[in-house]
Amino acid sequence: MSNQLSHILKQWHDNKDDCAWVLGTIYDHCGPCYRKAGAMMLFNSLGQQFGMLSGGCLESDIAKKAQKVMTTGKTIKLCYDGSDEDDMAFQLGIGCGGTVHIMLQSINFENNYLALDKVFNCLLQRKTGVYSQKISHELSDDQARFNQQVLSLKNSKTKLNHLDYNSQNDTWLETPIIPEPHILIAGGGLDARPMVEIAHQLGWHISLWDPRPANARREFFLKANQIIKGDVNALSKYVNQSQIDAAVVMTHNINLDAKSLFALSNSSIRYLALLGPTHRKFQVLQQANLDELSLNFPIAGPAGLNIGAQLPESIALSILSECHASLYAKPASSISNVLVPSSQIDDLKKSA
């Protein structure tokens, strides 16, 4: 199961009245932490856990505290300080050295399910909004709110605010709610299989199109959410009716690649990967009668990050990594800047 919020909430929504549930939320953090403010996790009285609030080192202790919330119905706030030798977090061997503040809240009919049903329905419809939680030990009818509004991945940031919702200057955590990326893969050949598998592991919504009868067969793409049937007109109709964030064009046919590109040319996608060398990209653009500079999205062609990818699996990893960085407006550079110097590469080549 993916750790995407929509996947986590589905586990709860389908069984929300069958057992007791608790929502765990990181509402503040300081220093290096595995998860940041806004991260959510669900616990139930059956002993099940969905999502993560750390790298796996805190969850068992948090689950014990969640059981107390289920018994008493009272909200609990926790603090794990990885830099304090006397703190539980340090004793558990977190190692990050940061501090996380976590709030545990009951989810039930009496508190309107903390508005999580509204959040879930919003994600199902692939809409965006802001989820607000009151940071308090006190129980009230107004512990959580959800307001639908237009957001994007680029400007989505969870924050603590002092907001006057109840004629008081209470502290609320505002978490942007944005559906997981929707990726369209044009091309259903052998090398599209790891693309779908990895995108599925990321928890992304996946659509697949290939008009050729031998390709894009369901038995080979069980993890695809939607397989689009029909010719390029069916693809164009689907693109116009769906909210697609990114596309990978990999039919290995210049004519089909051109038709795919044309179908996507007026869409709101923010990234398009086109397999093949630079000269092939120009051929596809010419065939589609499109000017690259007039498009509203960048074409990554050749596609992917330079990680030395040669096999379908590593090529899929390379392309999806570049796609992920593009959607989240990140530079796709090494976090630690640990790269092999060119002089060492030359030495390795000589010794090979």
N, C-alpha and C positions, 0 to 999 in steps of 0.2 A: 504494500500500500504506500502511496506517495504521502509526503508530509505537507503537501499543499493544503491550504485551509479548506478549500472546497471538498477535498477527499476526506479530511478529518471530520468535518461537519456532517458529511453524509452518513458516517458511522453512527453519529449521535442522532441525527434526524430520523433515521429509520427505526430507532429503538428508544426515542426520547422519554417515553412514559413506561418503559418496561423495567427500568431499574433506576437507581440514584446516580446522578451525574454531577461532576464538578469541573468547572473551567479554571485552568491555571494560566495566568497571564504574567509575563514579565512587564512590569510597568516602569521600571527604571534600571539603569545599569551604569557601571563606572569601570573604566579600564578594560583590558582584553577579556571578552566573554564570547562563548560559542554562539549564543543567541542574544539578540538585542531586544530593546523595548518594543512591545507589540507582539512578540512571539506568543503563541497560544498552544495549549495542550489540554486534552480531555481525559478524565478518569471516570470509571464507573464502578458500581458496587459488585460487579462480576469479576473485578480484578483486571479489567482491560485498560490499556493506555493507548492513546492515539496522539501522535505528534511528539515533539521533543522541546525541552526547555534548556537542555545542555547537551553535551556530547554523549550523554548516557550515564554520567556519574552521579547526577543529582536525582534522577527520576524515581528511584526506589524510595528515597527519603521523602520526596514530595508526595509520593503515593500514600505513604503512611499518614501524612498531614491531611491529605485529601479525604481519607477515611474518617477523620475527626470531623471534617466539615460536613460529610454526609450524615454523621450521627447527630451533630448539634444544629446543623443548618446555619451556622454562623460563619461569616467571612473571616479568613485568616490571612495575615500578611507575613511573609517570610523574607529573611535576608541571608544570603550566603556570601561570605567574604573569603575569597580565595587567598588573601594576603595575611589573614589573621590565623596564627597557629592554633588558637583556642576555638576557632569557628568550625562548625560541622563541615563546611565546604573544604577547608584546608585538610581536615582529617580524612575526608573522602578522597583526597588526592586529586583535586580538579586540575591543578597545575597551571591554569590560565592566569591566576593572580588577580582576576577582576572581581567585582561585586555585582550581584544581581538581586533585585527586589521583585518578589513574586506575590501575587494575590490569588487566593483560592476562593471561588464563589460557587455556591450551589446553583444548579440549573433546574428549574422546575416551573410548573404551571403558575404557582403563586407569584413568582417574580418575572412573569412573562417570558420565561426561558432566556432571560438576559438579552432579549432581542436577537438571539442567534438564529431563530427561524427566518427573520428578515434578512440577515446577513447571508444565510444559505440560499434563499430564494434569489437574492441579488446576484450571487455568484453563478447560480444555475442559468440565469438570463444573461450572463456575461456583462453585467453592469457594474458600476463602481460606486463607492460611497465612503462615508467615515463612520467608524464604530467608536462610540464614546463610552467609557467605563468610569464610574465614580470610584475614586481611590479612597476607600473608607472601611473601617471595621463595622460601621453601623449598617443595619439592614434597612432598606427603604423600598418603596414601590418603583423608585426611579434610579435603579442601579446601573442601567445601561440603555443606550439609545443608538439608533442607526438612522442616518440621513443619507439618502441617495444624492450623489452629485458627481460631476464629471472630473475624473482624475487621470493621471498618467503615471507610468512607472518612473519617469524622470523626476517628477516633483513629489513623489510619495514619501513622506517621512513621518514616523510616529513621534508624538510629542505630548508632554504633560502641560496642561493649561489650567489656569484658574478661570473657570467659566461660571456665569451666574444663571444656572438652569433652574434653581429652586429658591430664588430670592436670597441665595447665600453664595459667598465666593468660594465654592467648593473646587477641589482639584479633580480634574478629569483627564484620563488618558485618551488621546485621539489617535486611532489607528486607521490608516487608509486601507480600504478593502478593494482589492483589484484582482480580477480573475487571472488564473494562470495563463501564460501565453498560448495563443492558438497558432499552430504552424501548419501550413499547407505544403505537402510534398507532391510535386508533379513528376511522376515517374515511379513505376512500381516494379522495377527490376530487382535483381539479387542484391545490389548494393543499397537499395532503399530499405532493406529489412533491418540492418543495424541502426539506421537513421530513426526508424519508427521505434525500435526497442529502447534506444537511449532516450529519445524524447519522452517515451512512456515512463521511464525511470525518473525523469525530471518532473513528472506529473503534469506535463503539458497536454493540451487538447490537440489531437492530431487528425488532420484530414488528408486523404490520399486520392490522387487522380491519375489515371492512365487509361486511355481509350482502347488500348490493345487487349484483345481477349485473353492472351496468355499471361498478361501482367496484372498486378494489383489484385490478385486473387485473395479472398478472405482467409483461406486456410494458411496463407503465408504472412498475413498481417492482422493477426488476432487482436493486437494492441491498438490498432487504429480506431479512433472514435467514429470516423465516418469515411466510407469509401464512396467516392463520387462516381456514379455511373454515367456513361454517355460521352459524347464528343465535346469539342471545345465550347460549344454553346451551353452545354450543361455546366461546364466549369465556370464560364462567365456568369451564368445565373447564380451559381453557388457563391461566387466571390462577391457579387453585388448584394446578396442577402445575408452574408455572414460577416462577422467582425474577425478579420484575420490580422495577426500581428507580424508574421514573417512567413517567408516562402523559400523552399529549396527546389530549384528546377533542375531535374536530373533524368530526363527521358532518354538521353544519349541519341537524340534525333533532332537535328537543327530545326526542322519544320515544326515538330511538336514543342520544342523549347520556345520557338518564336511565338507560337499560338498561346502557350502558357504565359509568356511575358506580356503579350498583348492583353490577355484576359485580366491580368493583374495591374496593368498600367494605370488605371484610374482608381485603384483601391487605396485604402489607408494603411497599408503595410509599412513597416519601418525598416525592414531588412529583406533583401533578396539575394540568395546564393545561386550562382550559375556555374555548374560544373564545366571544366575545360579551361584551356589557356586563353590568354587575352585576345588573340586573333579570332578565336571561335566566338567570343562574346560579341565582337563587332559583326560577325556573320549573322548571329542571332538577332541583334538589334536591327540590322539591315533588312533581314527577312521579315521582321515584325513591323518594319517601317516606323521605327521609334528612334528618338534622339535621347541619349542617356541623360543629358543635361536638363531635359524638360521633365523628367520623371520626378515624382515627389519622394522617392526613396532611393537609397544607394544600392548599386548592384555590386556585390562582392564576386568578382570574376577575374582571375581565379578565386575560388571560394575557400574560406577557412583560415585558421591560424597556422603559421609555419612551425609545426611540431614534428616534421619528418614523416608525416602520414603517407602510407602506401597501400595498406589493406583497407577494405570497406569499413571495418570497425573503427580504425584510427582516423579515416577520412571523415566518418560521421562525427566522431568526437571533435575533430578539428573544426568542422563547419558549425556544429551546434554550440561549441564554445564561443566562436566568433559571434554567432547569432545572439547568444545569451548576453555577451558583453555589449553588443549594439543595442539590444532592447533595454538594458539597464544603464545605458550611457556610461560604460566603464571602458578604460583604455586597453583591457586585455593584456596587461603587462605582468611580469613576475612580481608577486607581492614582496618577496624577499630580495629581488634583484640578483638572484643566484643564477647566472647564465654561464655557460662554458665559453671562455675566451677563445677568439679565433685562433690564437697561437696554439692552444691545447687541441683544438680541432685538427689543425695541420699535423700535430705530433701523433694524434690518434690515427690519422689517415696513413702516415708513414709506417706506423707500427702494425697496421692491419695486414 
